[in-house]
């Protein structure tokens, strides 16, 4: 029984991905980290050490591990935070299991069975897990913005007007645009790696993982939420501008009345 368990452990790898920030400076990290680098691009870097442990870092704020214990992962994450921007108060986490002792490729809810194993395939799996946790982060951002927008729509329903200044509205619009820009800048996270164009087996694994993680569906949901927010903000802007326009019209009317009264008084006296 013990032998079977040990064999199971040797043929099982756990991928653990964390969204820890909005940006990680990979260039600086590469200059300071000494493990064997097996892949690098401007957006990601992959390391493997002599213990067959994998560390995968992506510029959009995700750190991915295979084979590390909790203590070591915490140490590495704490160090990477010093090279990061807009660190999350609470990091997001996702786990996925890889089984390599199998006769047939298969995908399930949170695990995959593969008949082939190399660094390209492991990186592909880590990439999909990283994409999934990044989409969780963007989804949370979109939901928070939608909740804030709903507060204003409830004001309209209850009071028939918006209790918000033009400056507050501008700040909120800026916040929404920043989230949309971050998502747009990181659209490449949804792209399949170049290896999928050259290797049919890798392409098959990638397609299966994307379906398992619902990558396209989840992105469309985020895009739909942001579109609702944008439409609401356009309406709010028109309402506030109309309110300010009416206010200016009343000021002009009052000034004209004051001028007429002054002229009347001058005529009399």
GROMACS elastic network, one bead per residue, 0.5 to 0.9 nm:
[ bonds ]
;  ai    aj funct       b0    kb
    1     4     6  0.52041   500
    1     5     6  0.63372   500
    1     6     6  0.87952   500
    2     5     6  0.50888   500
    2     6     6  0.62281   500
    2     7     6  0.86138   500
    3     6     6  0.51904   500
    3     7     6  0.61714   500
    3     8     6  0.85400   500
    4     7     6  0.51289   500
    4     8     6  0.61004   500
    4     9     6  0.86764   500
    5     9     6  0.62259   500
    5    10     6  0.87025   500
    6     9     6  0.50622   500
    6    10     6  0.62213   500
    6    11     6  0.86932   500
    7    10     6  0.51027   500
    7    11     6  0.62806   500
    7    12     6  0.86432   500
    7   101     6  0.89307   500
    8    11     6  0.52742   500
    8    12     6  0.61615   500
    8    99     6  0.85847   500
    8   101     6  0.80017   500
    9    12     6  0.51521   500
    9    13     6  0.76640   500
   10    13     6  0.77059   500
   10   100     6  0.89021   500
   10   101     6  0.89421   500
   11    98     6  0.81600   500
   11    99     6  0.58630   500
   11   100     6  0.52414   500
   11   101     6  0.55043   500
   12    97     6  0.69218   500
   12    98     6  0.55863   500
   12   100     6  0.63614   500
   12   101     6  0.78370   500
   13    66     6  0.65496   500
   13    67     6  0.68083   500
   13    96     6  0.84784   500
   13    97     6  0.58388   500
   13    99     6  0.65617   500
   13   100     6  0.81576   500
   14    65     6  0.80487   500
   14    66     6  0.57822   500
   14    67     6  0.68190   500
   14    95     6  0.68822   500
   14    96     6  0.58155   500
   14    98     6  0.61519   500
   14    99     6  0.88871   500
   14   111     6  0.89813   500
   15    64     6  0.69385   500
   15    65     6  0.57072   500
   15    67     6  0.78519   500
   15    94     6  0.81686   500
   15    95     6  0.55633   500
   15    96     6  0.50486   500
   15    97     6  0.61127   500
   15    98     6  0.74614   500
   15   125     6  0.82196   500
   15   126     6  0.65475   500
   15   129     6  0.76240   500
   16    63     6  0.83938   500
   16    64     6  0.56274   500
   16    65     6  0.52302   500
   16    66     6  0.66371   500
   16    93     6  0.70824   500
   16    94     6  0.58019   500
   16    96     6  0.65932   500
   16    97     6  0.88264   500
   16   126     6  0.82710   500
   16   129     6  0.79038   500
   16   130     6  0.86912   500
   17    56     6  0.88811   500
   17    62     6  0.67598   500
   17    63     6  0.56822   500
   17    65     6  0.63521   500
   17    92     6  0.81005   500
   17    93     6  0.56552   500
   17    94     6  0.52634   500
   17    95     6  0.64182   500
   17    96     6  0.86556   500
   17   126     6  0.77746   500
   17   129     6  0.65037   500
   17   130     6  0.57602   500
   17   132     6  0.89541   500
   17   133     6  0.69165   500
   18    61     6  0.82477   500
   18    62     6  0.54629   500
   18    63     6  0.52778   500
   18    64     6  0.63140   500
   18    65     6  0.87759   500
   18    77     6  0.88188   500
   18    91     6  0.62563   500
   18    92     6  0.53721   500
   18    94     6  0.66280   500
   18   130     6  0.75464   500
   18   133     6  0.69032   500
   18   134     6  0.85446   500
   19    22     6  0.79433   500
   19    60     6  0.84276   500
   19    61     6  0.56212   500
   19    63     6  0.65592   500
   19    64     6  0.88372   500
   19    88     6  0.78623   500
   19    90     6  0.89497   500
   19    91     6  0.55269   500
   19    92     6  0.50495   500
   19    93     6  0.66547   500
   19    94     6  0.89005   500
   19   130     6  0.79643   500
   19   133     6  0.63540   500
   19   134     6  0.63260   500
   19   136     6  0.89149   500
   19   137     6  0.73029   500
   20    23     6  0.86431   500
   20    24     6  0.89429   500
   20    61     6  0.57087   500
   20    62     6  0.61218   500
   20    63     6  0.73612   500
   20    77     6  0.78160   500
   20    80     6  0.89410   500
   20    81     6  0.74720   500
   20    84     6  0.84858   500
   20    86     6  0.88537   500
   20    87     6  0.60000   500
   20    88     6  0.55132   500
   20    89     6  0.82902   500
   20    90     6  0.75882   500
   20    92     6  0.68840   500
   20    93     6  0.89352   500
   21    24     6  0.70721   500
   21    60     6  0.75059   500
   21    62     6  0.71832   500
   21    81     6  0.75598   500
   21    84     6  0.63491   500
   21    85     6  0.62126   500
   21    86     6  0.55096   500
   21    88     6  0.51174   500
   21    89     6  0.87808   500
   21    91     6  0.77866   500
   22    59     6  0.81239   500
   22    60     6  0.55270   500
   22    62     6  0.82145   500
   22    84     6  0.75188   500
   22    85     6  0.60936   500
   22    86     6  0.55263   500
   22    87     6  0.65487   500
   22    88     6  0.76373   500
   22   182     6  0.85601   500
   23    58     6  0.83756   500
   23    59     6  0.54710   500
   23    62     6  0.82503   500
   23    83     6  0.85686   500
   23    84     6  0.55032   500
   23    85     6  0.52055   500
   23    86     6  0.70273   500
   23    87     6  0.81080   500
   24    27     6  0.89416   500
   24    29     6  0.85631   500
   24    57     6  0.80187   500
   24    58     6  0.71015   500
   24    60     6  0.64315   500
   24    61     6  0.52618   500
   24    62     6  0.79217   500
   24    80     6  0.73473   500
   24    81     6  0.77462   500
   24    82     6  0.89950   500
   24    83     6  0.59412   500
   24    85     6  0.65656   500
   25    28     6  0.58090   500
   25    29     6  0.65358   500
   25    30     6  0.89850   500
   25    59     6  0.64961   500
   25    61     6  0.89563   500
   25    80     6  0.85721   500
   25    83     6  0.56065   500
   25    84     6  0.61111   500
   25    85     6  0.83054   500
   26    29     6  0.50048   500
   26    30     6  0.61317   500
   26    31     6  0.87908   500
   26    42     6  0.75936   500
   26    43     6  0.74675   500
   26    44     6  0.71124   500
   26    45     6  0.72798   500
   26    57     6  0.74514   500
   26    58     6  0.75568   500
   26    59     6  0.62969   500
   26    83     6  0.81167   500
   27    30     6  0.53095   500
   27    31     6  0.66462   500
   27    42     6  0.79527   500
   28    31     6  0.53097   500
   28    32     6  0.67490   500
   28    33     6  0.89182   500
   28    83     6  0.73836   500
   29    32     6  0.53551   500
   29    33     6  0.60202   500
   29    80     6  0.75621   500
   29    83     6  0.72505   500
   30    33     6  0.53837   500
   30    34     6  0.79364   500
   30    37     6  0.86573   500
   30    45     6  0.81347   500
   31    34     6  0.81945   500
   33    36     6  0.89072   500
   34    37     6  0.81645   500
   35    47     6  0.61051   500
   35    48     6  0.64843   500
   35    49     6  0.56257   500
   35    50     6  0.85655   500
   36    46     6  0.85536   500
   36    47     6  0.54201   500
   36    48     6  0.55226   500
   36    49     6  0.59135   500
   36    50     6  0.84870   500
   37    40     6  0.74456   500
   37    45     6  0.74030   500
   37    46     6  0.59317   500
   37    48     6  0.66277   500
   37    49     6  0.87117   500
   38    45     6  0.78835   500
   38    46     6  0.57466   500
   38    47     6  0.56483   500
   38    48     6  0.69667   500
   38   119     6  0.79870   500
   39    44     6  0.79339   500
   39    45     6  0.55805   500
   39    46     6  0.50363   500
   39    47     6  0.71986   500
   39   123     6  0.88424   500
   40    43     6  0.78858   500
   40    44     6  0.58399   500
   40    46     6  0.64537   500
   41    44     6  0.52969   500
   41    45     6  0.63472   500
   42    45     6  0.80669   500
   42    59     6  0.78959   500
   43    57     6  0.84481   500
   43    58     6  0.57531   500
   43    60     6  0.76455   500
   44    56     6  0.72581   500
   44    57     6  0.55712   500
   44    59     6  0.59570   500
   44    60     6  0.88377   500
   45    55     6  0.82429   500
   45    56     6  0.58184   500
   45    57     6  0.54195   500
   45    58     6  0.66657   500
   45    59     6  0.87332   500
   46    54     6  0.71203   500
   46    55     6  0.57825   500
   46    57     6  0.65523   500
   46    58     6  0.88842   500
   46   123     6  0.75767   500
   47    53     6  0.80983   500
   47    54     6  0.56108   500
   47    55     6  0.50945   500
   47    56     6  0.63809   500
   47    57     6  0.87777   500
   48    51     6  0.80016   500
   48    52     6  0.59494   500
   48    53     6  0.54236   500
   48    55     6  0.64319   500
   48    56     6  0.88348   500
   48   119     6  0.89949   500
   49    52     6  0.53836   500
   49    53     6  0.55530   500
   49    54     6  0.69074   500
   49    55     6  0.87148   500
   50    53     6  0.73328   500
   51    54     6  0.89381   500
   51    67     6  0.82824   500
   52    66     6  0.84124   500
   52    67     6  0.72290   500
   53    65     6  0.75458   500
   53    66     6  0.55820   500
   53    68     6  0.63413   500
   54    64     6  0.80196   500
   54    65     6  0.56162   500
   54    67     6  0.66581   500
   54    68     6  0.78709   500
   54   122     6  0.89222   500
   54   123     6  0.89541   500
   55    63     6  0.74325   500
   55    64     6  0.59212   500
   55    66     6  0.67402   500
   55    67     6  0.89216   500
   55    68     6  0.86249   500
   56    62     6  0.83309   500
   56    63     6  0.58974   500
   56    65     6  0.63249   500
   56    66     6  0.86820   500
   56   123     6  0.78187   500
   56   126     6  0.74545   500
   56   127     6  0.83462   500
   57    60     6  0.88010   500
   57    61     6  0.77914   500
   57    62     6  0.60622   500
   57    64     6  0.62435   500
   57    65     6  0.88551   500
   58    61     6  0.60323   500
   58    62     6  0.52591   500
   58    63     6  0.64084   500
   58    64     6  0.83001   500
   58   127     6  0.86839   500
   58   130     6  0.80206   500
   59    62     6  0.70160   500
   59    63     6  0.89983   500
   60   134     6  0.78719   500
   60   186     6  0.69830   500
   60   189     6  0.84976   500
   61    84     6  0.74827   500
   61    85     6  0.84122   500
   61    87     6  0.84475   500
   61   134     6  0.80167   500
   62   130     6  0.62444   500
   62   131     6  0.85111   500
   62   133     6  0.78316   500
   62   134     6  0.70614   500
   63    77     6  0.75145   500
   63    80     6  0.86914   500
   63   130     6  0.75309   500
   64   126     6  0.66071   500
   64   127     6  0.83443   500
   64   129     6  0.81231   500
   64   130     6  0.66980   500
   65    68     6  0.63831   500
   65    73     6  0.75715   500
   65   126     6  0.79818   500
   66    69     6  0.89969   500
   66   126     6  0.85218   500
   68    71     6  0.81922   500
   68    72     6  0.62552   500
   68    73     6  0.61801   500
   69    72     6  0.55692   500
   69    73     6  0.62060   500
   69    74     6  0.87107   500
   70    73     6  0.51298   500
   70    74     6  0.61438   500
   70    75     6  0.87059   500
   71    74     6  0.52276   500
   71    75     6  0.63628   500
   71    76     6  0.88450   500
   72    75     6  0.50417   500
   72    76     6  0.62517   500
   72    77     6  0.85743   500
   73    76     6  0.52099   500
   73    77     6  0.60742   500
   73    78     6  0.85369   500
   74    77     6  0.51091   500
   74    78     6  0.60436   500
   74    79     6  0.86080   500
   75    78     6  0.52369   500
   75    79     6  0.63774   500
   75    80     6  0.87736   500
   76    79     6  0.51684   500
   76    80     6  0.61822   500
   76    81     6  0.86638   500
   77    81     6  0.61126   500
   77    82     6  0.89368   500
   78    81     6  0.52440   500
   78    82     6  0.70708   500
   79    82     6  0.55642   500
   79    83     6  0.74190   500
   80    83     6  0.52385   500
   80    84     6  0.64631   500
   81    85     6  0.77958   500
   81    87     6  0.69209   500
   82    85     6  0.83871   500
   84    87     6  0.65649   500
   87    90     6  0.86609   500
   87    91     6  0.85354   500
   88    91     6  0.58129   500
   88    92     6  0.85543   500
   92   133     6  0.67592   500
   92   134     6  0.84982   500
   92   136     6  0.78252   500
   92   137     6  0.72323   500
   93   133     6  0.66728   500
   94   129     6  0.70799   500
   94   130     6  0.81527   500
   94   132     6  0.78699   500
   94   133     6  0.60904   500
   95   110     6  0.74827   500
   95   111     6  0.89950   500
   95   129     6  0.75341   500
   96   109     6  0.89102   500
   96   110     6  0.52185   500
   96   111     6  0.55281   500
   96   112     6  0.79939   500
   96   125     6  0.88097   500
   96   126     6  0.87444   500
   96   129     6  0.71440   500
   97   110     6  0.63633   500
   97   112     6  0.63272   500
   97   113     6  0.85835   500
   98   110     6  0.89997   500
   98   111     6  0.57844   500
   98   112     6  0.50903   500
   98   113     6  0.60660   500
   98   114     6  0.74583   500
   98   122     6  0.87985   500
   98   125     6  0.85501   500
   99   102     6  0.70578   500
   99   111     6  0.74699   500
   99   112     6  0.60865   500
   99   114     6  0.63173   500
   99   115     6  0.87391   500
  100   103     6  0.88751   500
  100   112     6  0.85668   500
  100   113     6  0.59496   500
  100   114     6  0.53040   500
  100   115     6  0.61686   500
  100   116     6  0.73132   500
  100   117     6  0.70905   500
  101   113     6  0.76878   500
  101   114     6  0.76885   500
  101   115     6  0.72701   500
  102   105     6  0.72978   500
  102   113     6  0.63346   500
  102   114     6  0.65191   500
  102   115     6  0.58629   500
  103   113     6  0.86255   500
  103   114     6  0.79958   500
  103   115     6  0.60405   500
  104   113     6  0.71063   500
  104   114     6  0.67808   500
  104   115     6  0.60975   500
  105   112     6  0.75494   500
  105   113     6  0.51645   500
  105   115     6  0.58835   500
  105   116     6  0.87236   500
  105   205     6  0.86132   500
  106   111     6  0.85605   500
  106   112     6  0.58144   500
  106   114     6  0.68146   500
  106   208     6  0.88969   500
  107   110     6  0.80443   500
  107   111     6  0.61885   500
  107   113     6  0.63274   500
  107   114     6  0.86718   500
  107   205     6  0.88099   500
  107   208     6  0.70542   500
  107   209     6  0.75681   500
  107   212     6  0.74969   500
  108   111     6  0.52681   500
  108   112     6  0.61132   500
  108   113     6  0.85154   500
  108   212     6  0.73145   500
  109   112     6  0.84141   500
  109   212     6  0.65646   500
  109   213     6  0.83431   500
  110   212     6  0.81817   500
  110   213     6  0.88688   500
  112   125     6  0.89990   500
  112   209     6  0.85076   500
  114   117     6  0.70520   500
  114   205     6  0.86043   500
  116   121     6  0.79707   500
  116   201     6  0.88783   500
  117   120     6  0.81577   500
  117   121     6  0.61648   500
  117   122     6  0.70232   500
  118   121     6  0.54844   500
  118   122     6  0.62790   500
  118   123     6  0.86258   500
  119   122     6  0.51005   500
  119   123     6  0.59503   500
  119   124     6  0.84694   500
  120   123     6  0.51590   500
  120   124     6  0.61525   500
  120   125     6  0.87631   500
  120   195     6  0.76629   500
  120   202     6  0.81282   500
  121   124     6  0.50059   500
  121   125     6  0.63190   500
  121   126     6  0.86402   500
  121   202     6  0.65215   500
  121   205     6  0.81655   500
  121   206     6  0.89501   500
  122   125     6  0.51773   500
  122   126     6  0.61585   500
  122   127     6  0.84902   500
  123   126     6  0.50037   500
  123   127     6  0.59278   500
  123   128     6  0.86500   500
  124   127     6  0.50121   500
  124   128     6  0.63772   500
  124   129     6  0.87833   500
  124   192     6  0.87059   500
  124   193     6  0.75991   500
  124   195     6  0.88010   500
  124   202     6  0.78832   500
  124   205     6  0.82854   500
  124   206     6  0.69102   500
  125   128     6  0.52670   500
  125   129     6  0.63809   500
  125   130     6  0.86188   500
  125   205     6  0.82181   500
  125   206     6  0.75886   500
  125   209     6  0.74907   500
  126   129     6  0.51336   500
  126   130     6  0.60517   500
  126   131     6  0.85750   500
  127   131     6  0.60991   500
  127   132     6  0.85842   500
  127   189     6  0.84926   500
  127   193     6  0.89171   500
  128   132     6  0.61688   500
  128   133     6  0.87964   500
  128   189     6  0.88902   500
  128   190     6  0.87566   500
  128   206     6  0.78100   500
  128   209     6  0.66744   500
  128   210     6  0.69965   500
  128   213     6  0.77234   500
  128   215     6  0.85454   500
  129   132     6  0.50502   500
  129   133     6  0.64277   500
  129   134     6  0.86662   500
  129   209     6  0.86518   500
  129   213     6  0.79425   500
  130   133     6  0.53346   500
  130   134     6  0.61858   500
  130   135     6  0.86502   500
  130   189     6  0.87382   500
  131   134     6  0.50616   500
  131   135     6  0.61430   500
  131   136     6  0.86665   500
  131   189     6  0.61012   500
  131   190     6  0.70291   500
  131   213     6  0.88110   500
  131   215     6  0.76580   500
  132   135     6  0.51515   500
  132   136     6  0.63676   500
  132   137     6  0.88541   500
  132   213     6  0.63480   500
  132   214     6  0.83375   500
  132   215     6  0.67466   500
  132   218     6  0.89770   500
  133   137     6  0.64490   500
  133   138     6  0.88865   500
  134   137     6  0.50663   500
  134   138     6  0.63746   500
  134   139     6  0.85329   500
  134   189     6  0.85185   500
  135   138     6  0.50515   500
  135   139     6  0.58866   500
  135   140     6  0.84748   500
  135   215     6  0.77094   500
  135   218     6  0.71164   500
  135   219     6  0.69879   500
  135   222     6  0.84407   500
  136   139     6  0.50457   500
  136   140     6  0.61943   500
  136   141     6  0.86770   500
  136   218     6  0.85830   500
  137   140     6  0.51754   500
  137   141     6  0.63325   500
  137   142     6  0.87791   500
  138   142     6  0.62004   500
  138   143     6  0.86091   500
  138   179     6  0.81128   500
  138   182     6  0.89542   500
  138   183     6  0.72351   500
  138   219     6  0.87836   500
  138   222     6  0.72616   500
  139   142     6  0.51209   500
  139   143     6  0.61471   500
  139   144     6  0.86429   500
  139   218     6  0.79190   500
  139   219     6  0.81911   500
  139   221     6  0.80921   500
  139   222     6  0.57106   500
  139   225     6  0.88584   500
  140   143     6  0.50972   500
  140   144     6  0.61859   500
  140   145     6  0.86814   500
  141   144     6  0.52606   500
  141   145     6  0.63658   500
  141   146     6  0.86830   500
  141   179     6  0.74256   500
  142   145     6  0.51779   500
  142   146     6  0.61292   500
  142   147     6  0.86606   500
  142   176     6  0.85724   500
  142   179     6  0.78697   500
  142   180     6  0.89454   500
  142   222     6  0.63398   500
  142   223     6  0.85965   500
  142   225     6  0.64173   500
  142   226     6  0.63634   500
  142   229     6  0.86825   500
  143   147     6  0.61570   500
  143   148     6  0.86974   500
  143   222     6  0.83826   500
  143   225     6  0.74905   500
  143   226     6  0.88958   500
  144   147     6  0.51161   500
  144   148     6  0.63644   500
  144   149     6  0.86831   500
  145   148     6  0.51252   500
  145   149     6  0.61827   500
  145   150     6  0.86113   500
  145   172     6  0.88806   500
  145   175     6  0.85678   500
  145   176     6  0.70501   500
  145   225     6  0.89046   500
  145   226     6  0.82600   500
  145   229     6  0.73965   500
  146   150     6  0.61034   500
  146   151     6  0.88238   500
  146   225     6  0.70211   500
  146   226     6  0.77543   500
  146   228     6  0.79882   500
  146   229     6  0.60777   500
  147   150     6  0.50331   500
  147   151     6  0.66089   500
  148   151     6  0.53368   500
  148   152     6  0.71404   500
  149   152     6  0.54224   500
  149   153     6  0.65999   500
  149   154     6  0.88615   500
  149   229     6  0.66002   500
  149   232     6  0.72842   500
  149   233     6  0.78161   500
  150   154     6  0.61211   500
  150   155     6  0.86114   500
  150   229     6  0.89083   500
  150   232     6  0.89402   500
  151   154     6  0.51834   500
  151   155     6  0.64355   500
  151   156     6  0.89484   500
  152   156     6  0.64673   500
  152   157     6  0.87729   500
  152   162     6  0.65950   500
  152   163     6  0.79234   500
  152   164     6  0.83647   500
  152   236     6  0.83006   500
  153   156     6  0.50489   500
  153   157     6  0.63062   500
  153   158     6  0.86922   500
  153   162     6  0.82192   500
  153   232     6  0.80387   500
  153   236     6  0.87741   500
  154   158     6  0.60389   500
  154   159     6  0.83154   500
  155   158     6  0.51525   500
  155   159     6  0.56080   500
  155   160     6  0.68912   500
  155   161     6  0.64920   500
  155   162     6  0.59616   500
  155   163     6  0.71902   500
  156   159     6  0.55096   500
  156   162     6  0.58853   500
  156   163     6  0.87292   500
  157   160     6  0.57323   500
  157   161     6  0.80005   500
  158   161     6  0.81468   500
  159   162     6  0.76771   500
  159   163     6  0.88167   500
  161   239     6  0.81841   500
  162   165     6  0.84635   500
  162   236     6  0.77290   500
  162   239     6  0.78408   500
  162   240     6  0.75176   500
  164   167     6  0.83286   500
  164   168     6  0.64133   500
  164   169     6  0.66625   500
  164   240     6  0.81022   500
  165   168     6  0.52669   500
  165   169     6  0.62549   500
  165   170     6  0.86503   500
  165   240     6  0.77088   500
  166   169     6  0.50475   500
  166   170     6  0.61102   500
  166   171     6  0.86954   500
  166   237     6  0.80438   500
  166   240     6  0.65486   500
  166   241     6  0.79343   500
  166   244     6  0.86036   500
  167   170     6  0.50100   500
  167   171     6  0.62615   500
  167   172     6  0.86726   500
  168   171     6  0.51517   500
  168   172     6  0.62901   500
  168   173     6  0.86620   500
  169   172     6  0.50796   500
  169   173     6  0.61356   500
  169   174     6  0.85603   500
  169   233     6  0.83269   500
  169   236     6  0.80441   500
  169   237     6  0.75076   500
  169   240     6  0.86101   500
  170   173     6  0.50235   500
  170   174     6  0.61237   500
  170   175     6  0.86316   500
  170   237     6  0.85853   500
  171   175     6  0.62379   500
  171   176     6  0.87670   500
  172   176     6  0.63232   500
  172   177     6  0.86431   500
  172   233     6  0.87959   500
  173   176     6  0.51488   500
  173   177     6  0.61805   500
  173   178     6  0.86333   500
  173   230     6  0.84283   500
  173   233     6  0.70066   500
  174   177     6  0.50757   500
  174   178     6  0.61427   500
  174   179     6  0.87484   500
  175   178     6  0.51770   500
  175   179     6  0.64698   500
  175   180     6  0.87854   500
  176   179     6  0.52515   500
  176   180     6  0.62725   500
  176   181     6  0.86177   500
  176   226     6  0.80259   500
  176   229     6  0.80247   500
  176   230     6  0.79968   500
  177   181     6  0.59957   500
  177   182     6  0.85483   500
  177   230     6  0.89056   500
  178   181     6  0.50245   500
  178   182     6  0.61400   500
  178   183     6  0.86381   500
  179   182     6  0.51291   500
  179   183     6  0.62859   500
  179   184     6  0.85809   500
  179   226     6  0.89689   500
  180   183     6  0.52056   500
  180   184     6  0.60987   500
  180   185     6  0.85639   500
  180   223     6  0.86761   500
  180   226     6  0.73892   500
  181   185     6  0.59446   500
  181   186     6  0.84775   500
  182   185     6  0.50889   500
  182   186     6  0.62022   500
  182   187     6  0.86873   500
  183   186     6  0.51149   500
  183   187     6  0.61501   500
  184   187     6  0.52113   500
  184   188     6  0.85166   500
  185   188     6  0.75376   500
  186   189     6  0.57634   500
  186   190     6  0.82136   500
  187   190     6  0.58517   500
  187   191     6  0.75336   500
  188   191     6  0.51491   500
  188   192     6  0.85456   500
  189   192     6  0.81351   500
  190   215     6  0.73781   500
  190   216     6  0.78591   500
  190   219     6  0.87307   500
  192   195     6  0.81496   500
  192   196     6  0.66612   500
  192   197     6  0.85849   500
  192   203     6  0.84540   500
  192   206     6  0.73793   500
  192   207     6  0.88205   500
  193   196     6  0.59284   500
  193   197     6  0.78699   500
  193   206     6  0.88814   500
  194   197     6  0.55672   500
  194   198     6  0.71067   500
  195   198     6  0.52454   500
  195   199     6  0.60245   500
  195   200     6  0.89343   500
  195   202     6  0.68883   500
  195   203     6  0.75550   500
  196   199     6  0.54338   500
  196   200     6  0.67096   500
  196   201     6  0.79789   500
  196   202     6  0.53682   500
  196   204     6  0.80089   500
  196   205     6  0.88157   500
  196   206     6  0.72718   500
  197   200     6  0.74244   500
  197   202     6  0.85436   500
  197   203     6  0.68696   500
  198   202     6  0.83253   500
  198   203     6  0.81438   500
  199   202     6  0.54001   500
  199   203     6  0.62182   500
  199   204     6  0.87222   500
  200   203     6  0.50164   500
  200   204     6  0.61529   500
  200   205     6  0.87340   500
  201   204     6  0.51257   500
  201   205     6  0.63730   500
  201   206     6  0.86720   500
  202   205     6  0.51002   500
  202   206     6  0.60792   500
  202   207     6  0.85979   500
  203   206     6  0.50531   500
  203   207     6  0.61302   500
  203   208     6  0.85898   500
  204   207     6  0.52560   500
  204   208     6  0.62589   500
  204   209     6  0.86956   500
  205   208     6  0.51675   500
  205   209     6  0.61625   500
  205   210     6  0.86597   500
  206   209     6  0.51402   500
  206   210     6  0.61791   500
  206   211     6  0.87013   500
  207   210     6  0.52133   500
  207   211     6  0.64011   500
  207   212     6  0.87024   500
  208   211     6  0.52421   500
  208   212     6  0.61851   500
  208   213     6  0.87485   500
  209   213     6  0.61107   500
  209   214     6  0.83070   500
  209   215     6  0.87105   500
  210   213     6  0.52669   500
  210   214     6  0.58105   500
  210   215     6  0.54664   500
  210   216     6  0.75324   500
  211   215     6  0.68399   500
  211   216     6  0.81090   500
  211   217     6  0.89061   500
  212   215     6  0.80476   500
  213   216     6  0.86590   500
  213   217     6  0.89824   500
  213   218     6  0.85529   500
  214   217     6  0.53085   500
  214   218     6  0.59612   500
  214   219     6  0.84881   500
  215   218     6  0.53893   500
  215   219     6  0.62111   500
  215   220     6  0.87309   500
  216   219     6  0.51656   500
  216   220     6  0.62109   500
  216   221     6  0.87094   500
  217   220     6  0.51826   500
  217   221     6  0.63442   500
  217   222     6  0.88605   500
  218   221     6  0.50695   500
  218   222     6  0.63976   500
  218   223     6  0.87104   500
  219   222     6  0.51151   500
  219   223     6  0.61849   500
  219   224     6  0.85652   500
  220   224     6  0.60243   500
  220   225     6  0.85979   500
  221   224     6  0.50393   500
  221   225     6  0.62131   500
  221   226     6  0.86711   500
  222   225     6  0.51613   500
  222   226     6  0.62603   500
  222   227     6  0.86202   500
  223   226     6  0.51781   500
  223   227     6  0.61888   500
  223   228     6  0.87863   500
  224   227     6  0.50449   500
  224   228     6  0.63529   500
  224   229     6  0.87385   500
  225   228     6  0.51617   500
  225   229     6  0.63250   500
  225   230     6  0.86910   500
  226   230     6  0.61068   500
  226   231     6  0.86534   500
  227   231     6  0.62146   500
  227   232     6  0.86368   500
  228   231     6  0.51939   500
  228   232     6  0.62636   500
  228   233     6  0.86393   500
  229   232     6  0.51548   500
  229   233     6  0.61311   500
  229   234     6  0.86623   500
  230   233     6  0.50713   500
  230   234     6  0.62007   500
  230   235     6  0.87260   500
  231   234     6  0.51799   500
  231   235     6  0.64608   500
  231   236     6  0.87801   500
  232   235     6  0.51216   500
  232   236     6  0.61807   500
  232   237     6  0.85903   500
  233   237     6  0.59750   500
  233   238     6  0.85356   500
  234   237     6  0.51486   500
  234   238     6  0.63310   500
  234   239     6  0.87584   500
  235   238     6  0.51800   500
  235   239     6  0.62642   500
  235   240     6  0.87090   500
  236   239     6  0.50870   500
  236   240     6  0.61364   500
  236   241     6  0.84629   500
  237   240     6  0.52194   500
  237   241     6  0.59849   500
  237   242     6  0.84303   500
  238   241     6  0.51134   500
  238   242     6  0.59961   500
  238   243     6  0.84968   500
  239   242     6  0.51010   500
  239   243     6  0.61119   500
  239   244     6  0.86357   500
  240   244     6  0.61264   500
  240   245     6  0.84250   500
  241   244     6  0.50649   500
  241   245     6  0.59578   500
  241   246     6  0.85601   500
  242   246     6  0.61398   500
  242   247     6  0.85398   500
  243   246     6  0.51942   500
  243   247     6  0.62500   500
  243   248     6  0.87556   500
  244   248     6  0.62128   500
  244   249     6  0.85943   500
  245   248     6  0.51400   500
  245   249     6  0.62029   500
  245   250     6  0.87390   500
  246   250     6  0.62726   500
  246   251     6  0.86766   500
  247   250     6  0.52231   500
  247   251     6  0.63567   500
  247   252     6  0.87903   500
  248   251     6  0.50042   500
  248   252     6  0.62362   500
  248   253     6  0.86311   500
  249   252     6  0.51079   500
  249   253     6  0.61915   500
  249   254     6  0.86299   500
  250   254     6  0.60711   500
  250   255     6  0.85233   500
  251   254     6  0.51184   500
  251   255     6  0.61498   500
  251   256     6  0.86174   500
  252   255     6  0.50885   500
  252   256     6  0.61731   500
  252   257     6  0.86023   500
  253   256     6  0.51181   500
  253   257     6  0.61725   500
  253   258     6  0.86226   500
  254   257     6  0.50114   500
  254   258     6  0.61254   500
  254   259     6  0.85698   500
  255   258     6  0.50253   500
  255   259     6  0.61596   500
  255   260     6  0.86213   500
  256   259     6  0.50213   500
  256   260     6  0.61536   500
  256   261     6  0.85893   500
  257   260     6  0.50177   500
  257   261     6  0.60955   500
  257   262     6  0.85244   500
  258   261     6  0.51022   500
  258   262     6  0.61393   500
  258   263     6  0.86441   500
  259   262     6  0.50640   500
  259   263     6  0.62247   500
  259   264     6  0.86102   500
  260   263     6  0.50888   500
  260   264     6  0.61230   500
  260   265     6  0.85952   500
  261   265     6  0.61115   500
  261   266     6  0.85617   500
  262   265     6  0.51174   500
  262   266     6  0.61477   500
  262   267     6  0.86559   500
  263   266     6  0.50628   500
  263   267     6  0.62206   500
  263   268     6  0.87346   500
  264   267     6  0.51539   500
  264   268     6  0.63459   500
  264   269     6  0.87520   500
  265   268     6  0.51667   500
  265   269     6  0.61479   500
  266   269     6  0.52909   500
